[in-house]
């Protein structure tokens, strides 16, 4: 999603963009969408998490780094923009960028270390990730706040770190208003039903089972509450089994990943986000751009300081926060404040402009 949004924003500002991606089928949807506005080059690359040794295998795979570096050199881009989900993935690509001799930067979305995440062989994995990142010649970009401080602490040096706020489409209010009744009817929702929505991968990080536990508790306090999760993942089967065993299907649903979720944001009344940790979640930004108030767990509020009591809802154990959800006027006010935040800070144009500044500095040797 990050590359799609950034690519579209750069093209809108007059740039040409090329996506280099693996030939693995999981990349098909991304490359198909990217091809609508840019060029695509695919290569038989093995992702870090498809390797038995994970980042250790990636780090020591010099042959792949050399091959990919030559591929990038042949493409002759003005700049190589690496998109890293976390600290340890794509360590061979960091080496490839260095070997390509092209100006480059690396965006890192999630900056928690393997040690923090209690991963297997965490010490070794952090060691090679830190070493690879330190050897990478370009700037390291992340989002402001917690991600920036985490990355600086991990590297022991903040001089090469830059921050950019993610940007998302800001849908037309009229379009959202038109989509709402149609999608709610499709979902079988009554006028009085209050729809809590989650959008994301069904992985441990996103805590889908906590979403279900909250749904059960909220339902007791608010009989009109309905719950929808849009997305697939490793925990989909566990989710489905729990919903069936607890007979939650009358008010809890899950849909597979959707190409466009805008209509689901329009249909919802609250965006319920309970992830264990995040970078700067696109789903949250998309929801606030869609005039949808977010209810988030306290841990995420510390990571996303732009969310506050004026534009979001803090999920507390006592469920007293449901009073805000039950009051339609207060929900609408929070949604409008969230939309204003998206317009001011998380637009495509602002994101592309911030990246342009970094690109020019790298190309000109100032960074």
C-alpha positions as CSV (number, residue, x, y, z in Angstrom):
1,X,0.0,0.0,0.0
2,X,2.8,2.4,0.9
3,X,4.4,2.0,-2.6
4,X,1.1,2.4,-4.4
5,X,0.3,5.6,-2.6
6,X,3.7,7.1,-3.0
7,X,4.0,6.1,-6.6
8,X,0.7,7.7,-7.5
9,X,1.6,10.9,-5.6
10,X,5.0,11.1,-7.4
11,X,3.5,10.6,-10.8
12,X,0.9,13.3,-10.1
13,X,3.9,15.6,-9.5
14,X,5.4,14.8,-12.9
15,X,7.9,12.0,-12.0
16,X,8.3,8.6,-13.7
17,X,8.3,5.6,-11.3
18,X,9.4,2.0,-11.7
19,X,8.5,-0.8,-9.3
20,X,11.1,-3.6,-8.9
21,X,9.4,-6.6,-7.3
22,X,9.6,-10.3,-6.7
23,X,8.0,-12.8,-9.1
24,X,6.3,-14.5,-6.2
25,X,2.5,-14.6,-6.7
26,X,1.9,-12.6,-3.5
27,X,3.2,-9.6,-5.4
28,X,0.8,-10.0,-8.3
29,X,-1.9,-7.7,-6.9
30,X,0.6,-4.9,-6.0
31,X,2.3,-5.1,-9.4
32,X,-1.0,-5.1,-11.3
33,X,-2.1,-2.0,-9.5
34,X,1.2,-0.3,-9.9
35,X,1.3,-0.9,-13.6
36,X,-1.7,1.4,-13.9
37,X,0.6,4.4,-13.5
38,X,4.2,3.2,-13.6
39,X,6.6,0.6,-15.0
40,X,7.1,-2.8,-13.3
41,X,10.2,-5.0,-13.4
42,X,10.0,-8.4,-11.7
43,X,12.8,-10.6,-10.6
44,X,13.1,-14.1,-9.0
45,X,13.8,-12.7,-5.5
46,X,13.2,-14.7,-2.3
47,X,11.7,-12.7,0.5
48,X,13.4,-12.7,3.9
49,X,10.5,-14.6,5.5
50,X,10.5,-17.3,2.8
51,X,14.0,-18.2,3.8
52,X,14.7,-20.9,6.4
53,X,17.3,-18.7,8.1
54,X,15.2,-15.5,7.8
55,X,17.4,-12.4,8.0
56,X,20.6,-14.4,8.7
57,X,20.2,-16.1,5.3
58,X,19.4,-12.8,3.7
59,X,22.4,-11.1,5.2
60,X,24.9,-13.7,4.0
61,X,23.4,-14.1,0.5
62,X,26.0,-12.1,-1.4
63,X,25.1,-13.7,-4.7
64,X,21.6,-12.2,-4.6
65,X,22.9,-8.8,-3.6
66,X,25.3,-8.8,-6.6
67,X,22.6,-9.9,-9.0
68,X,20.0,-7.5,-7.9
69,X,22.5,-4.7,-7.7
70,X,23.3,-5.3,-11.4
71,X,19.6,-5.3,-12.2
72,X,19.1,-1.9,-10.6
73,X,22.3,-0.5,-12.2
74,X,20.8,-1.5,-15.6
75,X,17.6,0.3,-14.8
76,X,19.6,3.4,-14.2
77,X,17.1,5.1,-11.8
78,X,17.9,8.6,-10.4
79,X,17.3,7.1,-7.0
80,X,16.5,3.7,-5.4
81,X,13.8,3.8,-2.8
82,X,13.8,0.6,-0.7
83,X,10.6,-0.1,1.2
84,X,11.3,-2.2,4.3
85,X,8.5,-3.4,6.5
86,X,10.8,-3.8,9.5
87,X,14.4,-3.6,10.6
88,X,15.5,-7.1,9.5
89,X,13.8,-7.8,6.2
90,X,15.6,-7.2,2.9
91,X,19.1,-7.1,4.2
92,X,20.4,-8.4,0.9
93,X,18.6,-5.5,-0.8
94,X,20.4,-3.0,1.4
95,X,23.6,-4.5,0.1
96,X,22.3,-4.5,-3.5
97,X,21.6,-0.8,-3.3
98,X,25.1,-0.2,-2.1
99,X,26.6,-2.4,-4.9
100,X,24.4,-0.7,-7.6
101,X,26.2,2.6,-6.9
102,X,22.9,4.4,-7.4
103,X,21.7,7.1,-4.9
104,X,19.4,5.3,-2.4
105,X,17.3,5.6,0.7
106,X,15.4,3.0,2.8
107,X,12.0,3.5,4.4
108,X,11.4,1.4,7.5
109,X,7.8,1.2,8.7
110,X,8.2,-0.8,11.9
111,X,11.3,-0.2,14.0
112,X,10.9,-2.5,17.0
113,X,13.9,-4.9,17.3
114,X,13.8,-8.7,17.3
115,X,14.8,-8.5,21.0
116,X,11.8,-6.3,21.7
117,X,9.5,-8.7,19.8
118,X,11.0,-11.7,21.7
119,X,11.8,-13.4,18.4
120,X,13.9,-16.6,18.1
121,X,17.6,-15.9,17.9
122,X,16.8,-12.3,18.5
123,X,20.4,-11.3,19.4
124,X,21.8,-12.6,16.2
125,X,19.0,-11.1,14.1
126,X,19.4,-7.7,15.6
127,X,23.2,-7.9,15.2
128,X,23.0,-8.5,11.4
129,X,20.2,-6.0,10.9
130,X,22.1,-3.3,12.7
131,X,25.3,-4.1,10.8
132,X,23.5,-4.0,7.4
133,X,21.7,-0.8,8.2
134,X,24.9,0.9,9.4
135,X,26.7,-0.1,6.1
136,X,23.8,1.2,4.0
137,X,25.1,4.5,2.5
138,X,21.8,6.4,2.2
139,X,19.4,8.0,4.7
140,X,16.9,5.8,6.7
141,X,13.4,7.2,6.6
142,X,10.7,6.4,9.1
143,X,7.6,8.1,10.6
144,X,7.9,10.7,13.4
145,X,7.6,10.0,17.1
146,X,8.1,6.5,18.5
147,X,9.4,5.0,15.2
148,X,12.1,7.7,14.9
149,X,13.3,7.3,18.5
150,X,13.3,3.5,18.2
151,X,15.4,3.5,15.1
152,X,17.9,6.0,16.6
153,X,18.3,3.9,19.7
154,X,18.8,0.7,17.6
155,X,21.5,2.3,15.5
156,X,23.1,4.4,18.1
157,X,23.1,7.3,15.7
158,X,20.3,9.6,14.5
159,X,22.3,11.7,12.0
160,X,21.0,9.6,8.9
161,X,17.4,9.3,10.1
162,X,14.7,11.4,8.4
163,X,11.0,11.3,9.0
164,X,8.1,11.5,6.6
165,X,4.4,11.3,7.4
166,X,2.5,8.7,5.3
167,X,-0.1,10.1,2.9
168,X,-3.4,8.6,1.8
169,X,-6.3,9.5,-0.5
170,X,-8.8,11.8,1.0
171,X,-12.2,10.7,-0.4
172,X,-14.8,13.2,-1.5
173,X,-17.4,13.6,1.2
174,X,-20.3,13.3,-1.3
175,X,-18.9,10.0,-2.6
176,X,-18.7,8.6,1.0
177,X,-22.3,9.8,1.7
178,X,-23.6,8.0,-1.5
179,X,-21.7,4.8,-0.7
180,X,-22.9,4.5,2.9
181,X,-26.5,3.4,2.4
182,X,-25.7,1.0,-0.4
183,X,-22.9,-0.8,1.5
184,X,-24.8,-0.9,4.7
185,X,-27.7,-2.5,2.9
186,X,-25.3,-5.0,1.3
187,X,-24.0,-5.9,4.8
188,X,-27.6,-6.3,6.1
189,X,-27.3,-3.5,8.6
190,X,-30.3,-1.8,10.1
191,X,-30.5,2.0,10.4
192,X,-29.9,1.8,14.2
193,X,-27.0,-0.6,14.0
194,X,-23.5,0.8,15.0
195,X,-20.8,-0.8,12.8
196,X,-17.3,-1.3,14.3
197,X,-14.8,-1.9,11.5
198,X,-11.3,-3.3,11.4
199,X,-9.1,-3.5,8.3
200,X,-5.8,-5.4,8.3
201,X,-3.9,-8.6,8.0
202,X,-5.0,-11.4,10.4
203,X,-1.7,-11.8,12.2
204,X,-0.6,-11.8,15.8
205,X,0.6,-8.2,15.6
206,X,-2.9,-7.0,14.7
207,X,-4.5,-8.9,17.6
208,X,-7.7,-10.1,15.9
209,X,-8.7,-12.3,18.9
210,X,-8.6,-9.2,21.1
211,X,-11.0,-7.6,18.6
212,X,-13.4,-10.5,19.1
213,X,-13.1,-10.4,22.9
214,X,-13.9,-6.7,22.8
215,X,-16.8,-7.3,20.4
216,X,-18.4,-9.8,22.9
217,X,-18.1,-7.3,25.8
218,X,-19.3,-4.3,23.7
219,X,-22.3,-6.3,22.5
220,X,-23.5,-6.8,26.1
221,X,-23.4,-3.0,26.7
222,X,-24.6,-2.0,23.2
223,X,-27.0,-4.5,21.6
224,X,-27.0,-2.4,18.4
225,X,-23.3,-3.0,17.9
226,X,-22.1,-4.9,14.8
227,X,-18.5,-5.9,14.0
228,X,-16.7,-6.4,10.7
229,X,-13.1,-7.3,10.0
230,X,-11.8,-6.9,6.4
231,X,-8.7,-8.9,5.7
232,X,-7.0,-12.4,5.7
233,X,-4.0,-13.9,7.2
234,X,-2.5,-16.7,9.3
235,X,-5.1,-16.3,12.1
236,X,-8.2,-16.4,9.8
237,X,-9.0,-20.0,10.7
238,X,-8.6,-19.4,14.4
239,X,-10.9,-16.4,14.1
240,X,-13.5,-18.3,12.1
241,X,-13.5,-21.2,14.6
242,X,-13.9,-18.9,17.6
243,X,-16.8,-17.1,16.0
244,X,-18.5,-20.4,15.2
245,X,-17.9,-21.9,18.7
246,X,-19.2,-18.7,20.4
247,X,-22.1,-18.3,18.0
248,X,-21.0,-14.8,17.2
249,X,-22.0,-14.8,13.6
250,X,-25.3,-12.8,14.0
251,X,-23.2,-9.7,14.8
252,X,-19.6,-10.5,13.8
253,X,-18.4,-10.9,10.3
254,X,-15.1,-11.3,8.4
255,X,-14.5,-10.6,4.7
256,X,-11.5,-11.4,2.7
257,X,-9.1,-8.7,1.6
258,X,-10.8,-6.1,-0.7
259,X,-9.2,-4.2,-3.6
260,X,-10.9,-1.0,-2.4
261,X,-12.2,-0.6,1.2
262,X,-13.5,3.0,0.9
263,X,-17.1,1.9,0.9
264,X,-16.6,-0.1,4.1
265,X,-15.2,3.0,5.8
266,X,-18.2,4.9,4.5
267,X,-20.6,2.2,5.9
268,X,-18.9,2.1,9.4
269,X,-19.5,4.2,12.4
270,X,-16.3,3.5,14.3
271,X,-12.9,2.2,13.3
272,X,-11.7,-0.2,16.0
273,X,-7.9,-0.7,16.0
274,X,-6.3,-2.9,18.6
275,X,-2.9,-3.8,17.2
276,X,0.0,-4.6,19.5
277,X,2.3,-2.2,17.6
278,X,2.3,-0.3,14.4
279,X,4.4,1.9,12.2
280,X,2.0,4.6,10.9
281,X,-0.9,2.4,10.0
282,X,-2.4,3.2,6.6
283,X,-5.7,1.8,7.8
284,X,-6.0,4.4,10.5
285,X,-5.1,7.2,8.1
286,X,-7.6,5.9,5.5
287,X,-10.3,5.8,8.2
288,X,-9.8,9.3,9.5
289,X,-9.7,10.6,5.9
290,X,-13.1,8.9,5.5
291,X,-14.6,10.9,8.3
292,X,-14.5,7.9,10.6
293,X,-13.6,8.2,14.3
294,X,-11.0,5.8,15.5
295,X,-11.2,3.8,18.8
296,X,-7.6,2.7,19.6
297,X,-5.9,0.9,22.4
298,X,-3.6,3.1,24.7
299,X,-0.4,1.6,23.4
300,X,-1.1,3.0,20.0
301,X,-1.9,6.4,21.3
302,X,1.7,6.7,22.5
303,X,3.0,5.7,19.0
304,X,0.6,8.1,17.2
305,X,0.7,11.4,19.1
306,X,-1.5,13.1,16.4
307,X,-4.4,11.2,17.8
308,X,-6.0,12.8,20.9
309,X,-9.3,13.1,22.7
310,X,-10.5,15.7,20.1
311,X,-10.2,13.4,17.1
312,X,-10.2,9.8,18.5
313,X,-11.4,7.5,21.3
314,X,-9.2,5.7,23.7
315,X,-10.3,2.1,24.4
316,X,-10.3,1.7,28.2
317,X,-11.0,-1.5,30.1
318,X,-14.1,0.0,31.9
319,X,-15.9,0.5,28.5
320,X,-17.0,3.9,29.6
321,X,-15.7,5.2,26.3
322,X,-18.8,3.6,24.7
323,X,-20.8,6.6,25.7
324,X,-19.0,8.5,23.0
325,X,-19.8,5.9,20.4
326,X,-23.5,5.7,21.5
327,X,-23.9,9.5,21.0
328,X,-24.2,10.1,17.3
329,X,-23.5,13.8,17.5
330,X,-20.3,13.2,19.3
331,X,-19.3,10.5,16.8
332,X,-19.9,12.9,14.0
333,X,-17.8,15.6,15.7
334,X,-14.9,13.2,16.2
335,X,-15.1,12.1,12.6
336,X,-15.0,15.7,11.3
337,X,-12.0,16.5,13.5
338,X,-10.3,13.3,12.2
339,X,-11.0,14.3,8.6
340,X,-9.5,17.8,9.2
341,X,-6.4,16.1,10.6
342,X,-6.1,13.9,7.5
343,X,-6.5,16.9,5.1
344,X,-3.9,19.0,6.9
345,X,-1.2,16.4,7.7
346,X,-1.6,13.2,5.7
347,X,-2.3,14.2,2.1
348,X,-0.6,12.7,-1.0
349,X,0.8,16.0,-1.9
350,X,2.5,16.6,1.5
351,X,4.0,13.1,1.5
352,X,5.4,13.4,-2.1
353,X,6.8,16.9,-1.4
354,X,8.7,15.6,1.7
355,X,10.1,12.7,-0.2
356,X,11.1,15.0,-3.1
357,X,13.2,17.1,-0.7
358,X,15.0,14.0,0.6
359,X,15.5,12.6,-3.0
360,X,17.1,15.8,-4.2
361,X,19.4,15.9,-1.1
362,X,20.6,12.3,-1.7
363,X,21.1,12.8,-5.5
364,X,23.0,16.0,-5.0
365,X,25.2,14.4,-2.3
366,X,23.9,16.6,0.5
367,X,22.6,13.6,2.5
